[in-house]
Amino acid sequence: MSLPLIALFIAAFAFGTTEFVIAGVLPQVADGLGVTIPVAGYLVSGYAIGIALGGPLLTFVTNNMQRRTLLLGLIAVFTVGQVACALAPDFAAMLVLRMMIAVVHGTFFGITMVVAVGLVPPERRGFAVALILSGLTVSNVVGVPLGAAIGNMFGWRATFWAMSVLGLVASLAIVLWLPRTKGAAAPRPPLAQEVGVLGRQQVWTSLFLMLMLMIGQYVPFTYIAPMLHEVTGLDTNVVPWVLLLNGVGSTVGVFLGGRLADWKLMPSMIVMMVLQAVTLVVLYLASPYPWPMVATVFVWGTLNFAIGTPIQTRILSWTADAPGLASSLIPSGFNIGIAIAAVLGSTMLNSGYGYRSLPLLGTVALLVAALVALQSLVWEKRSGSRPPAAIEAALPAQ
């Protein structure tokens, strides 16, 4: 594994940890800032809005900058933002700071994906995407529990001080290991070209698949804790360990999806979507039974991220000649899907459906996704089109 990819992984781990760690210290943050826990929850939704709306805009505005310089600038804002969060005097300041970091987060992942696939040959693009995504899954398995533990021991502000140190480590890794760009600035395609690549059926169908995947995953996952407690009957102290197992499965799935994307991208994706639809049915059936439910949660987490990797690889491959705007829509699409899923799940619960019914909506979403992916593959075969090969123009030299 190359050092440049490791540097990008460390930075992805830092951003992933700061996004998710707030959940581990939310009660302490609420108490420290003098708000209720539901109000403090806006720190989570505000972050998602920042990624979804601000990320693409900042990506386009900064598209003339060197990729390496831009990444360092984004991580610098991240690091300063963590210090500012640690010193935040009130909730309003904390919310604004979190949304500012989220905008940087959305741009960071869009640019990093483009840089990562440019550091490897085309047949290894799936692995490169998987490695960056693993920064998110590993942050859930390692970063979030550590951040929560620091907050419990030393107070929630200490968690953000620790995040600022992680930002410095990520900056140092990029300075030392990521090669400099070829030119003074990355060439920006015309706006019409940036928008035009989104009209390729492989791109817009992949964005739709991403949306369906997030609905299939987060309609049940948003409410997985009460589901495990009330339906499965697990003790509340056991639930975090089941979620940890889901995170381990997600990490396994990221690299499984990367390998499959480098082998047979579309056939693998379609098969995994069907398997995930079946898994969600099993999740519904197994939910009253602890051990089958725990095992299913692991498989579910594995397949979620195994599907996400080839979807993103496909978007990056088919927008290689104008990747800026499209790459920034990847984290935006994920967060929009998460927000829609939370609303759909809440609507089902408010309509009288129980937690156990939520995976069935996910099943429908995954089956729709599988059908769309199959049709997209048929269109692609009929047209005989091939992905563009101009991505190297805006990437670091090796």
Long-range contacts (C-beta under 8 A, 24 or more apart in sequence): 1-131, 2-119, 2-120, 3-176, 3-177, 4-119, 4-177, 4-178, 4-179, 4-396, 4-398, 5-116, 5-119, 5-120, 5-128, 5-131, 6-173, 6-177, 7-170, 7-173, 7-174, 7-176, 7-177, 7-178, 8-112, 8-115, 8-116, 8-131, 8-132, 8-135, 8-174, 8-178, 9-131, 9-132, 9-134, 9-135, 10-135, 10-169, 10-170, 10-173, 11-71, 11-75, 11-108, 11-112, 11-135, 11-170, 11-173, 11-174, 12-108, 12-109, 12-112, 12-132, 12-133, 12-134, 12-135, 12-136, 12-139, 13-135, 13-136, 13-138, 13-139, 13-143, 13-166, 13-170, 14-75, 14-78, 14-135, 14-139, 14-163, 14-166, 14-167, 14-169, 14-170, 15-78, 15-105, 15-108, 15-109, 15-135, 15-139, 16-135, 16-136, 16-137, 16-138, 16-139, 16-140, 16-143, 17-139, 17-143, 17-144, 17-147, 17-163, 17-166, 18-78, 18-82, 18-101, 18-105, 18-163, 19-47, 19-102, 19-105, 19-139, 20-139, 20-140, 20-143, 20-144, 21-143, 21-144, 21-147, 21-148, 21-159, 21-163, 22-47, 22-98, 23-144, 24-144, 24-145, 24-147, 24-148, 24-151, 24-159, 25-147, 25-148, 25-151, 25-152, 25-156, 25-159, 28-151, 28-152, 28-155, 28-156, 29-94, 29-156, 32-155, 32-156, 32-157, 33-88, 33-90, 33-91, 33-94, 34-90, 34-91, 35-91, 39-91, 40-91, 42-95, 43-94, 43-95, 43-98, 45-339, 46-95, 46-98, 46-99, 46-102, 47-98, 47-99, 47-101, 47-102, 47-105, 48-102, 48-335, 48-338, 48-339, 49-99, 49-102, 49-335, 49-339, 50-98, 50-99, 50-100, 50-101, 50-102, 50-103, 50-105, 50-106, 51-102, 51-103, 51-105, 51-106, 51-331, 51-332, 51-335, 52-106, 52-331, 52-332, 52-335, 52-336, 52-339, 53-332, 54-99, 54-102, 54-103, 54-106, 54-107, 55-102, 55-103, 55-105, 55-106, 55-107, 55-109, 55-110, 55-328, 55-331, 55-332, 56-106, 56-110, 56-325, 56-328, 56-329, 56-332, 57-103, 58-103, 58-104, 58-106, 58-107, 58-328, 59-106, 59-107, 59-110, 59-111, 59-324, 59-325, 59-327, 59-328, 60-194, 60-324, 60-325, 60-328, 62-107, 63-186, 63-188, 63-324, 64-185, 64-186, 64-188, 65-185, 65-186, 66-180, 66-181, 66-183, 66-184, 66-185, 66-186, 67-111, 67-114, 67-115, 67-181, 67-186, 67-394, 67-395, 67-396, 68-174, 68-178, 68-179, 68-180, 68-181, 68-396, 69-181, 70-107, 70-111, 71-108, 71-111, 71-112, 71-115, 71-174, 71-178, 72-171, 72-174, 72-175, 74-104, 74-107, 74-108, 74-111, 75-108, 75-167, 75-170, 75-171, 75-174, 76-167, 76-171, 77-101, 77-104, 78-104, 78-105, 78-108, 78-167, 78-170, 79-164, 79-167, 79-168, 79-171, 80-164, 82-160, 82-161, 82-163, 82-164, 82-167, 83-160, 83-161, 83-164, 85-160, 85-163, 86-157, 86-158, 86-160, 86-161, 86-164, 87-157, 105-331, 106-328, 106-331, 106-332, 106-335, 107-328, 109-330, 109-331, 110-324, 110-327, 110-328, 110-329, 110-330, 110-331, 111-324, 111-327, 111-328, 113-312, 113-316, 113-327, 113-330, 114-316, 114-323, 114-324, 114-327, 114-391, 114-394, 114-395, 115-178, 115-395, 115-396, 117-313, 117-316, 117-317, 117-391, 118-391, 118-392, 118-394, 118-395, 118-396, 119-395, 119-396, 119-398, 122-317, 122-389, 123-262, 124-262, 125-261, 125-262, 125-313, 125-316, 125-317, 126-257, 126-258, 126-259, 126-260, 126-261, 126-262, 126-263, 126-265, 126-309, 126-310, 126-313, 127-255, 127-258, 127-259, 127-262, 128-258, 129-258, 129-261, 129-309, 129-312, 129-313, 129-316, 130-254, 130-255, 130-257, 130-258, 130-259, 130-261, 130-309, 131-255, 131-258, 133-254, 133-305, 133-308, 133-309, 133-312, 134-251, 134-254, 134-255, 137-247, 137-250, 137-251, 137-253, 137-254, 137-305, 138-251, 140-247, 140-250, 141-244, 141-247, 141-248, 141-251, 145-244, 178-396, 179-396, 179-397, 179-398, 180-396, 180-397, 181-395, 181-396, 181-397, 182-396, 182-397, 186-393, 186-394, 186-395, 187-393, 187-394, 188-324, 189-321, 189-322, 189-324, 193-321, 193-322, 194-322, 194-324, 194-325, 194-326, 195-325, 196-322, 197-318, 197-319, 197-321, 197-322, 197-325, 197-326, 198-319, 198-325, 198-326, 198-329, 200-318, 200-319, 201-376, 201-379, 201-380, 202-314, 202-315, 202-318, 202-376, 202-380, 202-385, 202-387, 203-315, 203-318, 203-319, 203-326, 205-372, 205-373, 205-375, 205-376, 206-311, 206-314, 206-315, 206-318, 206-376, 207-315, 207-329, 207-333, 208-369, 208-372, 209-269, 209-273, 209-311, 209-369, 209-372, 209-373, 210-308, 210-311, 210-312, 210-330, 210-333, 210-334, 210-337, 211-333, 211-336, 211-337, 211-340, 212-337, 212-365, 212-366, 212-368, 212-369, 212-372, 213-273, 213-304, 213-307, 213-308, 213-311, 213-337, 213-365, 213-366, 213-369, 214-333, 214-334, 214-336, 214-337, 214-338, 214-340, 214-341, 215-337, 215-340, 215-341, 215-344, 215-361, 215-362, 215-365, 216-276, 216-277, 216-280, 216-362, 216-363, 216-365, 216-366, 216-369, 217-304, 217-341, 217-362, 218-337, 218-338, 218-341, 218-342, 218-345, 219-341, 219-344, 219-345, 219-348, 219-358, 219-359, 219-361, 219-362, 219-365, 220-280, 220-283, 220-345, 220-358, 220-359, 220-362, 221-341, 222-338, 222-341, 222-342, 222-345, 223-345, 223-349, 223-355, 223-358, 224-297, 226-355, 227-287, 227-355, 227-356, 227-358, 228-293, 228-297, 230-355, 231-287, 231-288, 231-354, 231-355, 231-356, 232-287, 232-288, 232-289, 232-290, 232-293, 233-288, 233-290, 234-290, 242-294, 242-297, 245-294, 245-297, 245-298, 245-301, 246-297, 246-298, 246-300, 246-301, 247-301, 248-298, 248-301, 249-297, 249-298, 249-299, 249-300, 249-301, 249-302, 250-301, 250-302, 250-304, 250-305, 251-305, 252-302, 253-301, 253-302, 253-303, 253-304, 253-305, 253-306, 253-307, 253-309, 254-305, 254-306, 254-308, 254-309, 256-302, 256-306, 257-305, 257-306, 257-307, 257-308, 257-309, 257-310, 258-309, 258-313, 260-306, 260-309, 260-310, 261-309, 261-310, 261-313, 261-314, 265-310, 265-313, 265-314, 266-310, 266-314, 266-373, 266-376, 266-377, 266-380, 267-377, 268-310, 269-307, 269-310, 269-311, 269-314, 269-373, 270-370, 270-373, 270-374, 270-377, 272-303, 272-306, 272-307, 273-307, 273-366, 273-367, 273-369, 273-370, 273-373, 274-366, 274-367, 274-370, 275-303, 276-300, 276-303, 276-304, 276-307, 276-366, 277-362, 277-363, 277-366, 277-367, 277-370, 279-303, 280-359, 280-360, 280-362, 280-363, 280-366, 281-359, 281-360, 281-363, 283-359, 284-356, 284-357, 284-359, 284-360, 284-363, 287-355, 287-356, 287-359, 288-356, 316-391, 317-387, 318-387, 318-388, 319-388, 320-387, 320-388, 320-389, 320-390, 320-391, 321-388, 321-390, 321-391, 323-391, 323-394, 324-394
